[in-house]
């Protein structure tokens, strides 16, 4: 979770609080209300938390292990590319 912690520190405070709390809960074997199963993993215990803030979308994806809590985490800011020519 080393690089994820660094990435998370660059997020806006409101987003850091939501994502940080979700990851904390995962470490204590609990689930954040906003955590949803990531599609395409067929119940493999991969969850995501998505937070929209100021027109940007932030995502934390993590795998849970029941015996030991959080296994791995990846956080990212999604950038939506808008092609003005496509709307003409």
Buried (B, 14 or more C-beta within 10 A) or exposed (E): BEEBEEBBEEBEEEBBEBBBEBBEBBBEEEBBEBBEEBEEEEEEEBBBBBBEBEEBBBBBBBBBEEEEBBBEBBBBBEEEEEEEEEEE
